[in-house]
């Protein structure tokens, strides 16, 4: 039988051979979308290892406060931890770091987390064939979730904006304010207003067939 897989590592650390320059102990190495840390020095073109998980005190951007539980990112140009979401996601702060502190204590996200983030909706066992067409939503059909288009009197745009068509509001729908009413008839708005000045500034009323605005008491 052909051996289909050979165990190499448990994923807590990975082999790494730097090609451009030596790697110092404690240096953060970014590989794609993941941050790893060299626990010991690695000479250029020599085989070493990078830690893929663990808790580290990491240099952070000056005057930046980070609270425990906040997401921490790594800027590979400044070599400092940040809260900037366009930087590489590093992990989660496990202790408060004040603006005057030079480091923040970070739990690195594991390689398992990185792998999980690569999964799309179509990779989930209880999600059917996924269509990313604008206006579709996932709906449970009893045994799984399916991507279906929003229908009826409501349409859904790609930005999440919902539009209710005019037909969804029937001619008999009305809004009542005491003795005043607003109703819809086709494309017309029918108003039932008081026939005398209510004495409320800005209020509408009808005086012998003319709509007027009350000046108040």
ABEGO torsion letter per residue (X at the ends): XBBABBBABAGABBBBBBAABBBBBGBBBBBEABBBBBABBBBBGBBBBBBABEBBBBBBBBGBBBBBGBBBBBBAAAGBBBABAABBBAEBBABBBBAABABBBBBBBBAAAAAAAABBAAABAABBBBBABBGBBBBBAGABBBBBBBBEABBBBAAGBBBBBAAABBAABBBBBEABBBBBBEABBBBBBBABBAGBBGBBBBBGGBBBBBAEX
